[in-house]
Amino acid sequence: EVLAAVSLGLVALRLFGAASGGPVCLSIMYMNSRDLKFDSGRYREDHAPLLKRLLGDSVERIELRTAPRPPRDSPMPPSPVAADVSIWIRDLQAFGAATQRNGTEINADLAKVTANIPVLQYDQVIGEWGKPRSEVGMGVDSQALYYPNSDGAKWDADYYLNTYLPKMVEAYGGENVLRRVEVRRGVG
């Protein structure tokens, strides 16, 4: 069950001390596959409000991003991530208690959205630029870059934040084009 993993992840998050840094987010990624069925309308209209009600003030914000499928004759492959949910956690302890208390109801409703098993990860914001997260509303186009972890993988956060990010913001046209850039790193 998905939320069992979420509750167990909360223990690891506390052990690694992530709560003392920037905002914490539970990232839930549904990887694209031929058999993926994900009802984004139902998630948006029914499941997210249910989560907000059951998780209460422990959650600040719930975001859903979906990748459009390229046309059948397009040379572009589909995105490896079909749907990405970010649950911004305001209170880790209350979030853990609420997921344990309401896990059965949450999982039963989620089964109406998808039967696919997601990849779960707690993230912490380590850098941001632009407008506050609260000013980026629904229907906004976004781009997500993922750097998967693997044996021998290296990601230099200082270089990314202090050298690469300013160059990227400038190359895209800065505040004339971009609303917000957020850099998150997995924790736990």
CNS distance restraints for C-alpha pairs under 8 A (distance, minus, plus):
assign (resid   1 and name CA) (resid   5 and name CA) 7.01 0.50 0.50
assign (resid   1 and name CA) (resid 107 and name CA) 7.16 0.50 0.50
assign (resid   2 and name CA) (resid   6 and name CA) 6.57 0.50 0.50
assign (resid   2 and name CA) (resid 107 and name CA) 7.07 0.50 0.50
assign (resid   2 and name CA) (resid 117 and name CA) 7.30 0.50 0.50
assign (resid   2 and name CA) (resid 118 and name CA) 7.75 0.50 0.50
assign (resid   3 and name CA) (resid   7 and name CA) 6.09 0.50 0.50
assign (resid   3 and name CA) (resid  99 and name CA) 6.59 0.50 0.50
assign (resid   3 and name CA) (resid 100 and name CA) 7.65 0.50 0.50
assign (resid   3 and name CA) (resid 103 and name CA) 5.83 0.50 0.50
assign (resid   3 and name CA) (resid 106 and name CA) 7.97 0.50 0.50
assign (resid   3 and name CA) (resid 107 and name CA) 7.06 0.50 0.50
assign (resid   4 and name CA) (resid   8 and name CA) 6.22 0.50 0.50
assign (resid   4 and name CA) (resid 100 and name CA) 7.60 0.50 0.50
assign (resid   4 and name CA) (resid 103 and name CA) 7.47 0.50 0.50
assign (resid   5 and name CA) (resid   9 and name CA) 5.96 0.50 0.50
assign (resid   5 and name CA) (resid 120 and name CA) 7.93 0.50 0.50
assign (resid   6 and name CA) (resid  10 and name CA) 6.46 0.50 0.50
assign (resid   6 and name CA) (resid  96 and name CA) 7.97 0.50 0.50
assign (resid   6 and name CA) (resid  99 and name CA) 7.68 0.50 0.50
assign (resid   6 and name CA) (resid 120 and name CA) 7.46 0.50 0.50
assign (resid   7 and name CA) (resid  11 and name CA) 7.16 0.50 0.50
assign (resid   7 and name CA) (resid  96 and name CA) 5.67 0.50 0.50
assign (resid   7 and name CA) (resid  99 and name CA) 6.58 0.50 0.50
assign (resid   7 and name CA) (resid 100 and name CA) 6.59 0.50 0.50
assign (resid   8 and name CA) (resid  12 and name CA) 7.01 0.50 0.50
assign (resid   9 and name CA) (resid  13 and name CA) 6.17 0.50 0.50
assign (resid   9 and name CA) (resid 122 and name CA) 7.58 0.50 0.50
assign (resid   9 and name CA) (resid 188 and name CA) 7.54 0.50 0.50
assign (resid  10 and name CA) (resid  14 and name CA) 6.38 0.50 0.50
assign (resid  10 and name CA) (resid  92 and name CA) 7.43 0.50 0.50
assign (resid  10 and name CA) (resid  96 and name CA) 6.40 0.50 0.50
assign (resid  11 and name CA) (resid  15 and name CA) 6.34 0.50 0.50
assign (resid  12 and name CA) (resid  16 and name CA) 6.35 0.50 0.50
assign (resid  12 and name CA) (resid 188 and name CA) 5.24 0.50 0.50
assign (resid  13 and name CA) (resid  17 and name CA) 6.43 0.50 0.50
assign (resid  13 and name CA) (resid  18 and name CA) 5.96 0.50 0.50
assign (resid  13 and name CA) (resid  19 and name CA) 7.48 0.50 0.50
assign (resid  13 and name CA) (resid 122 and name CA) 7.42 0.50 0.50
assign (resid  13 and name CA) (resid 187 and name CA) 6.61 0.50 0.50
assign (resid  13 and name CA) (resid 188 and name CA) 4.85 0.50 0.50
assign (resid  14 and name CA) (resid  18 and name CA) 6.48 0.50 0.50
assign (resid  14 and name CA) (resid  19 and name CA) 6.81 0.50 0.50
assign (resid  15 and name CA) (resid 188 and name CA) 7.48 0.50 0.50
assign (resid  16 and name CA) (resid 187 and name CA) 7.34 0.50 0.50
assign (resid  16 and name CA) (resid 188 and name CA) 5.64 0.50 0.50
assign (resid  18 and name CA) (resid  22 and name CA) 8.00 0.50 0.50
assign (resid  18 and name CA) (resid  24 and name CA) 7.67 0.50 0.50
assign (resid  18 and name CA) (resid 124 and name CA) 7.18 0.50 0.50
assign (resid  18 and name CA) (resid 187 and name CA) 6.63 0.50 0.50
assign (resid  18 and name CA) (resid 188 and name CA) 7.61 0.50 0.50
assign (resid  19 and name CA) (resid  23 and name CA) 7.75 0.50 0.50
assign (resid  19 and name CA) (resid  24 and name CA) 7.01 0.50 0.50
assign (resid  19 and name CA) (resid  92 and name CA) 7.61 0.50 0.50
assign (resid  21 and name CA) (resid 124 and name CA) 7.39 0.50 0.50
assign (resid  22 and name CA) (resid 124 and name CA) 5.85 0.50 0.50
assign (resid  22 and name CA) (resid 125 and name CA) 5.21 0.50 0.50
assign (resid  22 and name CA) (resid 126 and name CA) 6.32 0.50 0.50
assign (resid  23 and name CA) (resid  88 and name CA) 7.49 0.50 0.50
assign (resid  23 and name CA) (resid  89 and name CA) 7.41 0.50 0.50
assign (resid  23 and name CA) (resid  90 and name CA) 7.74 0.50 0.50
assign (resid  23 and name CA) (resid 124 and name CA) 5.70 0.50 0.50
assign (resid  23 and name CA) (resid 125 and name CA) 5.60 0.50 0.50
assign (resid  24 and name CA) (resid  88 and name CA) 6.20 0.50 0.50
assign (resid  24 and name CA) (resid  89 and name CA) 5.72 0.50 0.50
assign (resid  24 and name CA) (resid  90 and name CA) 7.66 0.50 0.50
assign (resid  24 and name CA) (resid 122 and name CA) 6.91 0.50 0.50
assign (resid  24 and name CA) (resid 123 and name CA) 5.72 0.50 0.50
assign (resid  24 and name CA) (resid 124 and name CA) 4.61 0.50 0.50
assign (resid  24 and name CA) (resid 125 and name CA) 6.69 0.50 0.50
assign (resid  25 and name CA) (resid  86 and name CA) 6.16 0.50 0.50
assign (resid  25 and name CA) (resid  87 and name CA) 5.45 0.50 0.50
assign (resid  25 and name CA) (resid  88 and name CA) 4.43 0.50 0.50
assign (resid  25 and name CA) (resid  89 and name CA) 5.69 0.50 0.50
assign (resid  25 and name CA) (resid 122 and name CA) 5.73 0.50 0.50
assign (resid  25 and name CA) (resid 123 and name CA) 5.09 0.50 0.50
assign (resid  25 and name CA) (resid 124 and name CA) 6.20 0.50 0.50
assign (resid  25 and name CA) (resid 125 and name CA) 7.98 0.50 0.50
assign (resid  26 and name CA) (resid  85 and name CA) 7.96 0.50 0.50
assign (resid  26 and name CA) (resid  86 and name CA) 5.69 0.50 0.50
assign (resid  26 and name CA) (resid  87 and name CA) 5.06 0.50 0.50
assign (resid  26 and name CA) (resid  88 and name CA) 6.49 0.50 0.50
assign (resid  26 and name CA) (resid  89 and name CA) 7.32 0.50 0.50
assign (resid  26 and name CA) (resid 120 and name CA) 7.12 0.50 0.50
assign (resid  26 and name CA) (resid 121 and name CA) 5.91 0.50 0.50
assign (resid  26 and name CA) (resid 122 and name CA) 4.53 0.50 0.50
assign (resid  26 and name CA) (resid 123 and name CA) 6.16 0.50 0.50
assign (resid  27 and name CA) (resid  84 and name CA) 7.03 0.50 0.50
assign (resid  27 and name CA) (resid  85 and name CA) 5.82 0.50 0.50
assign (resid  27 and name CA) (resid  86 and name CA) 4.75 0.50 0.50
assign (resid  27 and name CA) (resid  87 and name CA) 6.59 0.50 0.50
assign (resid  27 and name CA) (resid 120 and name CA) 5.80 0.50 0.50
assign (resid  27 and name CA) (resid 121 and name CA) 5.23 0.50 0.50
assign (resid  27 and name CA) (resid 122 and name CA) 5.98 0.50 0.50
assign (resid  27 and name CA) (resid 123 and name CA) 6.69 0.50 0.50
assign (resid  28 and name CA) (resid  84 and name CA) 5.69 0.50 0.50
assign (resid  28 and name CA) (resid  85 and name CA) 5.01 0.50 0.50
assign (resid  28 and name CA) (resid  86 and name CA) 6.42 0.50 0.50
assign (resid  28 and name CA) (resid 118 and name CA) 6.08 0.50 0.50
assign (resid  28 and name CA) (resid 119 and name CA) 5.74 0.50 0.50
assign (resid  28 and name CA) (resid 120 and name CA) 4.72 0.50 0.50
assign (resid  28 and name CA) (resid 121 and name CA) 6.63 0.50 0.50
assign (resid  29 and name CA) (resid  81 and name CA) 6.50 0.50 0.50
assign (resid  29 and name CA) (resid  82 and name CA) 7.68 0.50 0.50
assign (resid  29 and name CA) (resid  83 and name CA) 5.95 0.50 0.50
assign (resid  29 and name CA) (resid  84 and name CA) 4.52 0.50 0.50
assign (resid  29 and name CA) (resid  85 and name CA) 6.44 0.50 0.50
assign (resid  29 and name CA) (resid 118 and name CA) 5.31 0.50 0.50
assign (resid  29 and name CA) (resid 119 and name CA) 5.07 0.50 0.50
assign (resid  29 and name CA) (resid 120 and name CA) 6.50 0.50 0.50
assign (resid  30 and name CA) (resid  81 and name CA) 5.91 0.50 0.50
assign (resid  30 and name CA) (resid  82 and name CA) 5.76 0.50 0.50
assign (resid  30 and name CA) (resid  83 and name CA) 5.14 0.50 0.50
assign (resid  30 and name CA) (resid  84 and name CA) 6.26 0.50 0.50
assign (resid  30 and name CA) (resid 116 and name CA) 7.25 0.50 0.50
assign (resid  30 and name CA) (resid 117 and name CA) 7.07 0.50 0.50
assign (resid  30 and name CA) (resid 118 and name CA) 4.68 0.50 0.50
assign (resid  30 and name CA) (resid 119 and name CA) 6.46 0.50 0.50
assign (resid  31 and name CA) (resid  36 and name CA) 7.93 0.50 0.50
assign (resid  31 and name CA) (resid  80 and name CA) 5.74 0.50 0.50
assign (resid  31 and name CA) (resid  81 and name CA) 4.45 0.50 0.50
assign (resid  31 and name CA) (resid  82 and name CA) 5.58 0.50 0.50
assign (resid  31 and name CA) (resid  83 and name CA) 7.18 0.50 0.50
assign (resid  31 and name CA) (resid 118 and name CA) 6.95 0.50 0.50
assign (resid  31 and name CA) (resid 119 and name CA) 7.63 0.50 0.50
assign (resid  32 and name CA) (resid  36 and name CA) 6.27 0.50 0.50
assign (resid  32 and name CA) (resid  78 and name CA) 7.64 0.50 0.50
assign (resid  32 and name CA) (resid  79 and name CA) 6.86 0.50 0.50
assign (resid  32 and name CA) (resid  80 and name CA) 5.11 0.50 0.50
assign (resid  32 and name CA) (resid  81 and name CA) 5.28 0.50 0.50
assign (resid  32 and name CA) (resid  82 and name CA) 4.83 0.50 0.50
assign (resid  32 and name CA) (resid  83 and name CA) 7.99 0.50 0.50
assign (resid  36 and name CA) (resid 114 and name CA) 7.80 0.50 0.50
assign (resid  36 and name CA) (resid 116 and name CA) 6.45 0.50 0.50
assign (resid  37 and name CA) (resid 113 and name CA) 7.82 0.50 0.50
assign (resid  37 and name CA) (resid 114 and name CA) 5.68 0.50 0.50
assign (resid  37 and name CA) (resid 115 and name CA) 7.27 0.50 0.50
assign (resid  37 and name CA) (resid 116 and name CA) 7.27 0.50 0.50
assign (resid  38 and name CA) (resid  83 and name CA) 7.67 0.50 0.50
assign (resid  38 and name CA) (resid 113 and name CA) 5.64 0.50 0.50
assign (resid  38 and name CA) (resid 114 and name CA) 4.87 0.50 0.50
assign (resid  38 and name CA) (resid 116 and name CA) 7.97 0.50 0.50
assign (resid  39 and name CA) (resid  43 and name CA) 6.28 0.50 0.50
assign (resid  39 and name CA) (resid 113 and name CA) 4.99 0.50 0.50
assign (resid  39 and name CA) (resid 114 and name CA) 6.69 0.50 0.50
assign (resid  40 and name CA) (resid  44 and name CA) 6.03 0.50 0.50
assign (resid  40 and name CA) (resid  66 and name CA) 7.57 0.50 0.50
assign (resid  40 and name CA) (resid 113 and name CA) 7.30 0.50 0.50
assign (resid  41 and name CA) (resid  45 and name CA) 5.97 0.50 0.50
assign (resid  42 and name CA) (resid  46 and name CA) 5.39 0.50 0.50
assign (resid  42 and name CA) (resid  47 and name CA) 6.51 0.50 0.50
assign (resid  42 and name CA) (resid 112 and name CA) 7.95 0.50 0.50
assign (resid  42 and name CA) (resid 113 and name CA) 6.22 0.50 0.50
assign (resid  43 and name CA) (resid  47 and name CA) 4.59 0.50 0.50
assign (resid  43 and name CA) (resid  48 and name CA) 5.87 0.50 0.50
assign (resid  43 and name CA) (resid 110 and name CA) 7.84 0.50 0.50
assign (resid  43 and name CA) (resid 113 and name CA) 6.08 0.50 0.50
assign (resid  44 and name CA) (resid  48 and name CA) 5.54 0.50 0.50
assign (resid  44 and name CA) (resid  49 and name CA) 7.60 0.50 0.50
assign (resid  44 and name CA) (resid  64 and name CA) 7.43 0.50 0.50
assign (resid  45 and name CA) (resid  49 and name CA) 6.91 0.50 0.50
assign (resid  46 and name CA) (resid  50 and name CA) 6.27 0.50 0.50
assign (resid  47 and name CA) (resid  51 and name CA) 6.18 0.50 0.50
assign (resid  47 and name CA) (resid 109 and name CA) 6.61 0.50 0.50
assign (resid  47 and name CA) (resid 110 and name CA) 6.74 0.50 0.50
assign (resid  47 and name CA) (resid 113 and name CA) 7.88 0.50 0.50
assign (resid  48 and name CA) (resid  52 and name CA) 6.16 0.50 0.50
assign (resid  48 and name CA) (resid  62 and name CA) 6.93 0.50 0.50
assign (resid  49 and name CA) (resid  53 and name CA) 6.13 0.50 0.50
assign (resid  50 and name CA) (resid  54 and name CA) 6.08 0.50 0.50
assign (resid  50 and name CA) (resid 106 and name CA) 7.63 0.50 0.50
assign (resid  51 and name CA) (resid  55 and name CA) 5.64 0.50 0.50
assign (resid  51 and name CA) (resid  56 and name CA) 7.81 0.50 0.50
assign (resid  51 and name CA) (resid 106 and name CA) 7.06 0.50 0.50
assign (resid  52 and name CA) (resid  56 and name CA) 5.46 0.50 0.50
assign (resid  52 and name CA) (resid  57 and name CA) 7.99 0.50 0.50
assign (resid  52 and name CA) (resid  59 and name CA) 6.97 0.50 0.50
assign (resid  52 and name CA) (resid  62 and name CA) 7.85 0.50 0.50
assign (resid  54 and name CA) (resid  98 and name CA) 6.86 0.50 0.50
assign (resid  54 and name CA) (resid 102 and name CA) 6.68 0.50 0.50
assign (resid  55 and name CA) (resid  59 and name CA) 6.28 0.50 0.50
assign (resid  55 and name CA) (resid  95 and name CA) 6.34 0.50 0.50
assign (resid  55 and name CA) (resid  98 and name CA) 5.42 0.50 0.50
assign (resid  55 and name CA) (resid  99 and name CA) 6.99 0.50 0.50
assign (resid  57 and name CA) (resid  90 and name CA) 7.18 0.50 0.50
assign (resid  57 and name CA) (resid  91 and name CA) 7.69 0.50 0.50
assign (resid  58 and name CA) (resid  89 and name CA) 5.97 0.50 0.50
assign (resid  58 and name CA) (resid  90 and name CA) 5.08 0.50 0.50
assign (resid  58 and name CA) (resid  91 and name CA) 4.70 0.50 0.50
assign (resid  58 and name CA) (resid  92 and name CA) 6.92 0.50 0.50
assign (resid  58 and name CA) (resid  94 and name CA) 5.45 0.50 0.50
assign (resid  58 and name CA) (resid  95 and name CA) 5.02 0.50 0.50
assign (resid  59 and name CA) (resid  87 and name CA) 6.89 0.50 0.50
assign (resid  59 and name CA) (resid  88 and name CA) 5.78 0.50 0.50
assign (resid  59 and name CA) (resid  89 and name CA) 4.57 0.50 0.50
assign (resid  59 and name CA) (resid  90 and name CA) 5.20 0.50 0.50
assign (resid  59 and name CA) (resid  91 and name CA) 7.04 0.50 0.50
assign (resid  59 and name CA) (resid  95 and name CA) 7.03 0.50 0.50
assign (resid  60 and name CA) (resid  87 and name CA) 7.72 0.50 0.50
assign (resid  60 and name CA) (resid  88 and name CA) 5.38 0.50 0.50
assign (resid  60 and name CA) (resid  89 and name CA) 5.77 0.50 0.50
assign (resid  60 and name CA) (resid  90 and name CA) 5.42 0.50 0.50
assign (resid  61 and name CA) (resid  86 and name CA) 7.97 0.50 0.50
assign (resid  61 and name CA) (resid  87 and name CA) 6.05 0.50 0.50
assign (resid  61 and name CA) (resid  88 and name CA) 5.10 0.50 0.50
assign (resid  61 and name CA) (resid  89 and name CA) 7.51 0.50 0.50
assign (resid  62 and name CA) (resid  85 and name CA) 7.15 0.50 0.50
assign (resid  62 and name CA) (resid  86 and name CA) 5.73 0.50 0.50
assign (resid  62 and name CA) (resid  87 and name CA) 4.59 0.50 0.50
assign (resid  62 and name CA) (resid  88 and name CA) 6.21 0.50 0.50
assign (resid  63 and name CA) (resid  85 and name CA) 5.54 0.50 0.50
assign (resid  63 and name CA) (resid  86 and name CA) 5.02 0.50 0.50
assign (resid  63 and name CA) (resid  87 and name CA) 6.49 0.50 0.50
assign (resid  64 and name CA) (resid  83 and name CA) 7.14 0.50 0.50
assign (resid  64 and name CA) (resid  84 and name CA) 5.86 0.50 0.50
assign (resid  64 and name CA) (resid  85 and name CA) 4.57 0.50 0.50
assign (resid  64 and name CA) (resid  86 and name CA) 6.58 0.50 0.50
assign (resid  65 and name CA) (resid  83 and name CA) 5.70 0.50 0.50
assign (resid  65 and name CA) (resid  84 and name CA) 5.14 0.50 0.50
assign (resid  65 and name CA) (resid  85 and name CA) 6.35 0.50 0.50
assign (resid  66 and name CA) (resid  82 and name CA) 5.68 0.50 0.50
assign (resid  66 and name CA) (resid  83 and name CA) 4.36 0.50 0.50
assign (resid  66 and name CA) (resid  84 and name CA) 6.32 0.50 0.50
assign (resid  67 and name CA) (resid  79 and name CA) 6.38 0.50 0.50
assign (resid  67 and name CA) (resid  81 and name CA) 7.09 0.50 0.50
assign (resid  67 and name CA) (resid  82 and name CA) 5.23 0.50 0.50
assign (resid  67 and name CA) (resid  83 and name CA) 6.39 0.50 0.50
assign (resid  68 and name CA) (resid  78 and name CA) 7.88 0.50 0.50
assign (resid  68 and name CA) (resid  79 and name CA) 7.99 0.50 0.50
assign (resid  68 and name CA) (resid  82 and name CA) 7.84 0.50 0.50
assign (resid  69 and name CA) (resid  78 and name CA) 5.71 0.50 0.50
assign (resid  69 and name CA) (resid  79 and name CA) 7.55 0.50 0.50
assign (resid  70 and name CA) (resid  74 and name CA) 6.09 0.50 0.50
assign (resid  70 and name CA) (resid  76 and name CA) 6.63 0.50 0.50
assign (resid  70 and name CA) (resid  77 and name CA) 7.07 0.50 0.50
assign (resid  70 and name CA) (resid  78 and name CA) 6.02 0.50 0.50
assign (resid  89 and name CA) (resid  95 and name CA) 7.04 0.50 0.50
assign (resid  91 and name CA) (resid  95 and name CA) 6.01 0.50 0.50
assign (resid  92 and name CA) (resid  96 and name CA) 6.13 0.50 0.50
assign (resid  93 and name CA) (resid  97 and name CA) 6.34 0.50 0.50
assign (resid  94 and name CA) (resid  98 and name CA) 6.03 0.50 0.50
assign (resid  95 and name CA) (resid  99 and name CA) 6.13 0.50 0.50
assign (resid  96 and name CA) (resid 100 and name CA) 6.28 0.50 0.50
assign (resid  97 and name CA) (resid 101 and name CA) 6.06 0.50 0.50
assign (resid  98 and name CA) (resid 102 and name CA) 5.91 0.50 0.50
assign (resid  98 and name CA) (resid 103 and name CA) 7.85 0.50 0.50
assign (resid  99 and name CA) (resid 103 and name CA) 5.12 0.50 0.50
assign (resid 102 and name CA) (resid 106 and name CA) 6.18 0.50 0.50
assign (resid 103 and name CA) (resid 107 and name CA) 5.96 0.50 0.50
assign (resid 104 and name CA) (resid 108 and name CA) 6.13 0.50 0.50
assign (resid 105 and name CA) (resid 109 and name CA) 6.28 0.50 0.50
assign (resid 106 and name CA) (resid 110 and name CA) 6.07 0.50 0.50
assign (resid 107 and name CA) (resid 111 and name CA) 6.17 0.50 0.50
assign (resid 108 and name CA) (resid 112 and name CA) 7.18 0.50 0.50
assign (resid 109 and name CA) (resid 113 and name CA) 7.19 0.50 0.50
assign (resid 110 and name CA) (resid 114 and name CA) 6.35 0.50 0.50
assign (resid 110 and name CA) (resid 115 and name CA) 7.93 0.50 0.50
assign (resid 111 and name CA) (resid 115 and name CA) 5.50 0.50 0.50
assign (resid 121 and name CA) (resid 186 and name CA) 6.34 0.50 0.50
assign (resid 121 and name CA) (resid 187 and name CA) 7.57 0.50 0.50
assign (resid 122 and name CA) (resid 186 and name CA) 5.64 0.50 0.50
assign (resid 122 and name CA) (resid 187 and name CA) 5.70 0.50 0.50
assign (resid 122 and name CA) (resid 188 and name CA) 7.10 0.50 0.50
assign (resid 123 and name CA) (resid 184 and name CA) 5.76 0.50 0.50
assign (resid 123 and name CA) (resid 185 and name CA) 5.24 0.50 0.50
assign (resid 123 and name CA) (resid 186 and name CA) 4.23 0.50 0.50
assign (resid 123 and name CA) (resid 187 and name CA) 5.61 0.50 0.50
assign (resid 124 and name CA) (resid 184 and name CA) 5.26 0.50 0.50
assign (resid 124 and name CA) (resid 185 and name CA) 5.48 0.50 0.50
assign (resid 124 and name CA) (resid 186 and name CA) 6.34 0.50 0.50
assign (resid 124 and name CA) (resid 187 and name CA) 6.66 0.50 0.50
assign (resid 125 and name CA) (resid 182 and name CA) 6.97 0.50 0.50
assign (resid 125 and name CA) (resid 183 and name CA) 5.82 0.50 0.50
assign (resid 125 and name CA) (resid 184 and name CA) 4.34 0.50 0.50
assign (resid 125 and name CA) (resid 185 and name CA) 6.59 0.50 0.50
assign (resid 126 and name CA) (resid 183 and name CA) 5.80 0.50 0.50
assign (resid 126 and name CA) (resid 184 and name CA) 5.59 0.50 0.50
assign (resid 126 and name CA) (resid 185 and name CA) 6.79 0.50 0.50
assign (resid 127 and name CA) (resid 161 and name CA) 6.61 0.50 0.50
assign (resid 127 and name CA) (resid 182 and name CA) 5.98 0.50 0.50
assign (resid 127 and name CA) (resid 183 and name CA) 5.00 0.50 0.50
assign (resid 127 and name CA) (resid 184 and name CA) 7.08 0.50 0.50
assign (resid 128 and name CA) (resid 180 and name CA) 7.35 0.50 0.50
assign (resid 128 and name CA) (resid 181 and name CA) 5.56 0.50 0.50
assign (resid 128 and name CA) (resid 182 and name CA) 4.41 0.50 0.50
assign (resid 128 and name CA) (resid 183 and name CA) 6.05 0.50 0.50
assign (resid 129 and name CA) (resid 180 and name CA) 5.74 0.50 0.50
assign (resid 129 and name CA) (resid 181 and name CA) 5.11 0.50 0.50
assign (resid 129 and name CA) (resid 182 and name CA) 6.53 0.50 0.50
assign (resid 130 and name CA) (resid 175 and name CA) 7.06 0.50 0.50
assign (resid 130 and name CA) (resid 178 and name CA) 7.54 0.50 0.50
assign (resid 130 and name CA) (resid 179 and name CA) 5.67 0.50 0.50
assign (resid 130 and name CA) (resid 180 and name CA) 4.50 0.50 0.50
assign (resid 130 and name CA) (resid 181 and name CA) 6.41 0.50 0.50
assign (resid 131 and name CA) (resid 135 and name CA) 6.44 0.50 0.50
assign (resid 131 and name CA) (resid 136 and name CA) 7.63 0.50 0.50
assign (resid 131 and name CA) (resid 179 and name CA) 5.74 0.50 0.50
assign (resid 131 and name CA) (resid 180 and name CA) 5.39 0.50 0.50
assign (resid 132 and name CA) (resid 136 and name CA) 7.37 0.50 0.50
assign (resid 132 and name CA) (resid 180 and name CA) 7.25 0.50 0.50
assign (resid 133 and name CA) (resid 180 and name CA) 7.28 0.50 0.50
assign (resid 136 and name CA) (resid 140 and name CA) 7.18 0.50 0.50
assign (resid 136 and name CA) (resid 179 and name CA) 7.30 0.50 0.50
assign (resid 136 and name CA) (resid 180 and name CA) 7.69 0.50 0.50
assign (resid 149 and name CA) (resid 153 and name CA) 6.06 0.50 0.50
assign (resid 156 and name CA) (resid 160 and name CA) 6.15 0.50 0.50
assign (resid 157 and name CA) (resid 161 and name CA) 6.02 0.50 0.50
assign (resid 158 and name CA) (resid 162 and name CA) 5.86 0.50 0.50
assign (resid 158 and name CA) (resid 163 and name CA) 7.90 0.50 0.50
assign (resid 159 and name CA) (resid 163 and name CA) 5.24 0.50 0.50
assign (resid 159 and name CA) (resid 164 and name CA) 6.42 0.50 0.50
assign (resid 160 and name CA) (resid 164 and name CA) 4.77 0.50 0.50
assign (resid 160 and name CA) (resid 165 and name CA) 5.83 0.50 0.50
assign (resid 161 and name CA) (resid 165 and name CA) 5.27 0.50 0.50
assign (resid 161 and name CA) (resid 166 and name CA) 7.49 0.50 0.50
assign (resid 161 and name CA) (resid 183 and name CA) 7.84 0.50 0.50
assign (resid 162 and name CA) (resid 166 and name CA) 6.75 0.50 0.50
assign (resid 163 and name CA) (resid 167 and name CA) 6.60 0.50 0.50
assign (resid 164 and name CA) (resid 168 and name CA) 6.13 0.50 0.50
assign (resid 165 and name CA) (resid 169 and name CA) 6.11 0.50 0.50
assign (resid 166 and name CA) (resid 170 and name CA) 6.18 0.50 0.50
assign (resid 167 and name CA) (resid 171 and name CA) 6.04 0.50 0.50
assign (resid 168 and name CA) (resid 172 and name CA) 6.23 0.50 0.50
assign (resid 169 and name CA) (resid 173 and name CA) 6.43 0.50 0.50
assign (resid 169 and name CA) (resid 174 and name CA) 5.00 0.50 0.50
assign (resid 169 and name CA) (resid 178 and name CA) 7.57 0.50 0.50
assign (resid 170 and name CA) (resid 174 and name CA) 5.06 0.50 0.50
assign (resid 172 and name CA) (resid 177 and name CA) 6.67 0.50 0.50
assign (resid 172 and name CA) (resid 178 and name CA) 7.27 0.50 0.50
assign (resid 173 and name CA) (resid 177 and name CA) 5.43 0.50 0.50
assign (resid 173 and name CA) (resid 178 and name CA) 7.17 0.50 0.50
assign (resid 174 and name CA) (resid 178 and name CA) 5.78 0.50 0.50
assign (resid 175 and name CA) (resid 179 and name CA) 6.27 0.50 0.50
